[in-house]
Amino acid sequence: ERPTRSLLNRKPYGRNEGLISGTMARNIIGQSLYQLIVTFFLLINGPDLFQGVIESHSLPLYADTFGPEYVASLVTNTVVFNTF
């Protein structure tokens, strides 16, 4: 994508200007809140939401694997993944 004339003609930002603008800070905070809400919702309601999916798996080797502890570990792994 080629730069526009207005972008090329604007003056550069000063040395003392902030690296993160107000819009960027708002978007970062909004995304963080969204991820926290989704994560805690899954942490609290995950076993009930995924119970039908878990029961549809009829593999005998994984019968003990799919339980509340497994769902909690999935949510924890998701939190760790989103952190980094």
N, C-alpha and C positions, 0 to 999 in steps of 0.2 A: 504494500500500500504506500503510495507516494504521499509525502507530507504536503499539507496545504500551504498556500501563500501566507495566511494569517499566522500559522505556526512558525514559519520561517522568519517572519517579520517581527515577532514579539520579542521583547527584551528578556534576557535570561533572568532566572531567579537569583536573588542575592545569596551571599554566603551564610547569612544568619536566618534565612527562611527555614521553616520546619520541613522535615523530610516527608511527613505524613500530613496531608491537608485535612480540612474538616470533613470533607466528603469521604475521604478514605477512612478516617477514623470512624465515622458513622457506619460505613459498610462493614468494617472489621467487627465492630461491636454488634451490629445486627446479625452477621454470620455466626458469631460466637454464641449469641443468645439462641439462635435457631438450632445450632448443633446441641447446645445444652438441653433445650426443651425436647428435642427428638430423642436424645440419649436417655434422659430421665424417664420419658414416656415409655421407651422400650424396656428400660430397667424395671419399671413398676408394672407395666402391662404386658411385657413380652411373653411370659409363660402362658397367659390366657389367650393372647393373639395368635401364637404359633402352636397352640395345642392341637388344632385340627391338622395342621401340616405334619406335626410330629407323629400323630396317631396314624396318618396315612402311610407312613413308612413301615413296612412289615418285615424288615430285615431282622432276623433273630440275633445277629451279632451285635447290633446297635440298639437292642431293646432297652438296655439299662443306660445307654448313653444319652438318649433324648429325655431329659427331665429338666426341672427348674435349675439345677446346677449347671447343666450344659448351656441353657439359654443365657444364664448369668455370665458364663464364661465367654459366650459369643458377644454379648454386649460389652464386656470388659475389653475384649480384644478389639472391638470396634472403636472404643474410646481411645485405647492406646494407639491404634492406627491413625485416627484423626488427629491425635496430638502431634504426631511427627509427620 
